[in-house]
Amino acid sequence: MGKGQLREEPGAGSPNHFFSVCISQKSNEDVSNFDPEFLKEEPILTPIEDGILAMINQEEFRNFSYTDPELES
């Protein structure tokens, strides 16, 4: 089986089982399912076109905030 290919575990009976086996995580920091070469790449933010945010009704986000509880420590 080639690098990056998925394999079905023996006895897997449902697509949900197959999916969970392929993307199982040991923790929120687990990156074992990612190619090591991908992890070496520098992240690049995708720029948005001028005016896009102005077209989105920002009122929908008034008084909204969220912080992942795992980041609060």
VEXDREN-2710 file (C-alpha; in Angstrom, 1 decimal):
% VEXDREN-2710
k/r/px/py/pz
1/MET/0.0/0.0/0.0
2/GLY/1.4/3.4/-1.0
3/LYS/2.1/6.3/1.4
4/GLY/-1.0/8.2/2.2
5/GLN/-3.4/5.5/1.2
6/LEU/-6.2/4.4/3.5
7/ARG/-6.7/0.8/4.4
8/GLU/-9.7/-0.9/5.9
9/GLU/-9.2/-2.7/9.2
10/PRO/-10.1/-6.4/9.3
11/GLY/-13.6/-6.9/10.5
12/ALA/-14.7/-3.3/9.9
13/GLY/-18.4/-3.5/9.4
14/SER/-19.6/0.0/8.6
15/PRO/-18.4/3.1/6.8
16/ASN/-18.4/5.0/10.1
17/HIS/-16.0/2.4/11.6
18/PHE/-13.8/2.7/8.5
19/PHE/-13.8/6.5/8.7
20/SER/-13.0/6.6/12.5
21/VAL/-10.1/4.1/12.0
22/CYS/-8.6/6.3/9.3
23/ILE/-8.7/9.5/11.2
24/SER/-8.3/8.3/14.8
25/GLN/-6.5/10.8/17.1
26/LYS/-4.6/10.0/20.3
27/SER/-5.0/13.6/21.5
28/ASN/-5.9/17.1/20.1
29/GLU/-2.2/17.5/19.3
30/ASP/-1.9/14.2/17.5
31/VAL/-0.6/14.8/13.9
32/SER/0.3/11.2/13.1
33/ASN/-2.2/11.1/10.2
34/PHE/-0.4/14.0/8.5
35/ASP/2.5/13.6/6.1
36/PRO/5.7/14.7/7.8
37/GLU/6.6/16.8/4.7
38/PHE/3.3/18.7/5.0
39/LEU/4.0/19.5/8.6
40/LYS/7.4/21.0/7.7
41/GLU/5.7/23.6/5.4
42/GLU/5.3/27.2/6.6
43/PRO/1.6/28.1/7.0
44/ILE/0.3/30.7/4.6
45/LEU/-2.9/32.6/5.2
46/THR/-5.2/33.0/2.2
47/PRO/-5.7/36.7/1.5
48/ILE/-9.3/37.8/1.0
49/GLU/-10.3/40.2/-1.7
50/ASP/-10.9/43.8/-0.8
51/GLY/-14.5/44.5/0.1
52/ILE/-15.5/40.9/0.9
53/LEU/-15.8/41.6/4.7
54/ALA/-17.8/44.7/4.0
55/MET/-20.3/42.6/2.1
56/ILE/-20.9/40.3/5.2
57/ASN/-23.4/41.5/7.7
58/GLN/-21.2/42.0/10.7
59/GLU/-24.2/42.6/13.0
60/GLU/-24.7/38.9/13.1
61/PHE/-21.5/38.6/15.0
62/ARG/-22.2/41.4/17.6
63/ASN/-21.5/40.2/21.2
64/PHE/-20.1/36.9/19.9
65/SER/-16.8/35.6/21.2
66/TYR/-15.4/32.1/21.5
67/THR/-12.2/30.7/23.1
68/ASP/-11.5/27.0/22.9
69/PRO/-11.5/25.8/26.5
70/GLU/-8.4/23.8/25.9
71/LEU/-6.5/27.0/25.1
72/GLU/-7.5/28.6/28.4
73/SER/-4.9/27.4/30.9
END
